[in-house]
Amino acid sequence: MRSLSPQQAYLQAKIQQGFVADPAQERALQVLEDCYQAMHANPAHSGTLQPGAGIYLWGPVGRGKTWLMDAFYHSLQVPARRQHFHHFMRWVHRRLFALTGTANPLLALGRELAHDVRVLCFDELFVSDIGDAMLLGPLFQAMFDAGVVVVATSNQPPQQLYADGFNRDRFLPAIAALQAHMQVVEVDGGQDHRQHPGTVCQRYWVGNAEVLPALFERLSGSQAAVEHSLLLGGRQLPVLGCSDAAIWLEFESLCGQPFAAVDFIALCDRFPTILLGKVPSLSASRRAARIARGTENGVERVAAGDRELPALSITDDSVRRFIALVDECYDRQVPLYIEAQVPLTELYTEGHLAFPFRRSLSRLQEMQLQRFGQQAFTLQG
């Protein structure tokens, strides 16, 4: 049975699921439909589409970007892969390790992708790591040269990616490749679709230390077990309890240690529900910017080589990990139950990471609705 085209899927969702018409979504949908039709006019030659055939959907949280991309992905009749960007980068690093000793491994990786897929769909393209930033320029170009069509979502336009990143000039080739090979489409209909009314299912409590122990016992039943620690990413993660149904731990144990997105992926691989207690207020005043001097023993400030480092707060590392955790739980539809010191809207109100935290706040708010975790193909993004 032939899948619905992106436009057909959207029309069906409006009729059957009551989607509200959104002009910004419909404009993006037309671009996706055009790409879909071009891909299937002659599937055998879909890898020879002209530069600009890819699509980069960007806009504020909750505008439906992910739903639109997923509608496109599910419609495809050609080899395709859909991944969260964190998952893709984990795969890239593993493959590069396996390709050690290969001449020009990024070129080889681009050809490998082109052999496996014609379309690569990324959700949440966001760059914060200098190692990733240095890889992405030549990798994107190798993918595009090999004929891979990329469709991606992001909260930022290409030119704002990695905006305050260290050695950002190393990332500029990646931006140039994205702009040359993808149509950049803004999706901002002015409303966060995640905030549409729905049946409430509370998963966030303030100052209620009793709720998570009782919830863990109810979820785990006779399987409930108290554990002292769990090995995660080569580190011991202190836990309060774990079972086949859930893991229960504290914020400082998880987000206060140097875990990374790959570790949160592993956590969601193993546990269908996560309980996180003692989450503090994550806001913090920024420290004064520091001077990075271009001298080895710069007692005095010098003009040559000086640059301002971003003003960070003492909690930024923990906040980054918390954002990565929320992203992974949301993308995998893993319910995240939280007991915190402050209300959700006051969790992070000041700091260097205010922009990426907006997405986390929107996602956490949707987690307070019963529909979260019940359907993976809904109008969100």
TATA-V241471 format. One record per backbone hydrogen bond with DSSP energy under -1.0 kcal/mol. NH is the residue of the N-H (numbers start at 1). CO is the residue of the C=O. E is the energy in kcal/mol with one decimal. If there is no record, write none. Layout:
nh | co | e
NH | CO | E
NH | CO | E
This chain:
nh | co | e
9 | 5 | -2.6
10 | 6 | -2.1
11 | 7 | -2.5
12 | 8 | -2.3
13 | 9 | -2.2
14 | 10 | -2.1
15 | 11 | -1.7
16 | 12 | -3.2
17 | 13 | -2.1
19 | 13 | -1.2
26 | 22 | -2.4
27 | 23 | -2.1
28 | 24 | -1.9
29 | 25 | -2.8
30 | 26 | -1.7
31 | 27 | -1.3
32 | 28 | -2.2
33 | 29 | -2.8
34 | 30 | -2.3
35 | 31 | -2.1
36 | 32 | -2.7
37 | 33 | -2.8
38 | 34 | -2.2
39 | 35 | -2.5
40 | 36 | -1.7
45 | 42 | -2.2
46 | 43 | -1.6
48 | 45 | -2.0
49 | 46 | -1.1
53 | 50 | -1.3
54 | 181 | -1.7
55 | 150 | -1.8
56 | 183 | -3.3
57 | 152 | -3.2
58 | 185 | -2.3
59 | 154 | -1.4
67 | 380 | -2.5
68 | 64 | -2.3
69 | 65 | -2.5
70 | 66 | -2.7
71 | 67 | -2.6
72 | 68 | -2.0
73 | 69 | -2.7
74 | 70 | -3.0
76 | 73 | -1.1
81 | 119 | -1.9
83 | 121 | -2.7
85 | 123 | -2.5
88 | 84 | -2.1
89 | 85 | -2.4
90 | 86 | -1.9
91 | 87 | -2.2
92 | 88 | -2.5
93 | 89 | -2.4
94 | 90 | -1.9
95 | 91 | -2.6
96 | 92 | -2.6
97 | 93 | -1.8
98 | 94 | -2.0
99 | 95 | -1.7
100 | 97 | -1.4
102 | 99 | -2.7
108 | 104 | -1.8
109 | 105 | -2.3
110 | 106 | -2.3
111 | 107 | -2.0
112 | 108 | -2.1
113 | 109 | -2.4
114 | 110 | -2.0
115 | 111 | -1.8
116 | 112 | -1.4
117 | 113 | -3.0
118 | 79 | -3.0
119 | 79 | -1.5
120 | 149 | -2.7
121 | 81 | -3.2
122 | 151 | -2.5
123 | 83 | -2.0
125 | 153 | -3.3
133 | 129 | -2.5
134 | 130 | -2.0
135 | 131 | -1.2
136 | 132 | -2.2
139 | 135 | -2.0
140 | 136 | -3.1
141 | 137 | -2.2
142 | 138 | -2.2
143 | 139 | -2.4
144 | 140 | -2.9
145 | 141 | -2.8
146 | 142 | -1.5
147 | 144 | -1.4
148 | 143 | -2.4
149 | 118 | -2.7
151 | 120 | -2.3
152 | 55 | -2.6
153 | 122 | -1.4
154 | 57 | -1.9
160 | 157 | -2.0
161 | 158 | -1.5
163 | 160 | -1.3
165 | 162 | -1.5
170 | 167 | -2.1
171 | 168 | -2.3
175 | 171 | -1.5
176 | 172 | -2.5
177 | 173 | -2.1
178 | 174 | -2.3
179 | 175 | -2.5
180 | 176 | -1.9
181 | 177 | -1.8
182 | 178 | -1.1
183 | 54 | -3.2
185 | 56 | -3.0
187 | 58 | -3.4
193 | 62 | -3.3
195 | 192 | -1.9
196 | 193 | -1.3
201 | 368 | -3.0
205 | 338 | -2.5
207 | 340 | -3.2
214 | 210 | -1.6
215 | 211 | -2.3
216 | 212 | -3.0
217 | 213 | -2.0
218 | 214 | -2.1
219 | 215 | -2.7
220 | 216 | -2.5
221 | 217 | -2.3
223 | 220 | -2.1
224 | 221 | -1.6
230 | 237 | -1.7
232 | 235 | -3.2
235 | 232 | -1.8
237 | 230 | -3.4
240 | 248 | -2.8
241 | 248 | -1.4
242 | 225 | -1.8
243 | 246 | -2.5
247 | 273 | -1.6
248 | 241 | -3.0
249 | 275 | -2.5
251 | 277 | -2.7
254 | 250 | -1.6
255 | 251 | -2.9
259 | 257 | -2.6
263 | 260 | -1.2
264 | 260 | -1.5
265 | 261 | -2.1
266 | 262 | -1.7
267 | 263 | -2.0
268 | 264 | -2.2
269 | 265 | -1.8
270 | 266 | -1.4
271 | 267 | -2.4
274 | 335 | -2.3
275 | 247 | -2.9
276 | 337 | -3.3
277 | 249 | -2.7
279 | 339 | -2.2
282 | 347 | -2.4
284 | 350 | -1.5
287 | 312 | -2.5
292 | 307 | -2.6
299 | 297 | -1.7
306 | 303 | -1.4
309 | 290 | -2.4
316 | 313 | -1.3
319 | 315 | -2.4
320 | 316 | -2.7
321 | 317 | -1.9
322 | 318 | -2.2
323 | 319 | -2.7
324 | 320 | -2.3
325 | 321 | -2.3
326 | 322 | -2.6
327 | 323 | -2.6
328 | 324 | -2.2
329 | 325 | -2.6
330 | 326 | -2.7
331 | 327 | -2.8
332 | 328 | -2.1
334 | 329 | -2.8
337 | 274 | -2.8
338 | 203 | -2.7
339 | 276 | -2.1
340 | 205 | -3.0
341 | 279 | -2.4
346 | 343 | -1.5
347 | 344 | -1.5
354 | 351 | -1.2
357 | 353 | -1.9
358 | 355 | -1.1
360 | 356 | -1.1
361 | 357 | -2.8
362 | 358 | -2.3
363 | 359 | -2.3
364 | 360 | -2.8
365 | 361 | -2.3
366 | 362 | -1.8
367 | 363 | -1.7
368 | 365 | -1.1
369 | 366 | -1.9
370 | 199 | -3.6
372 | 369 | -1.3
374 | 371 | -1.8
380 | 378 | -1.9
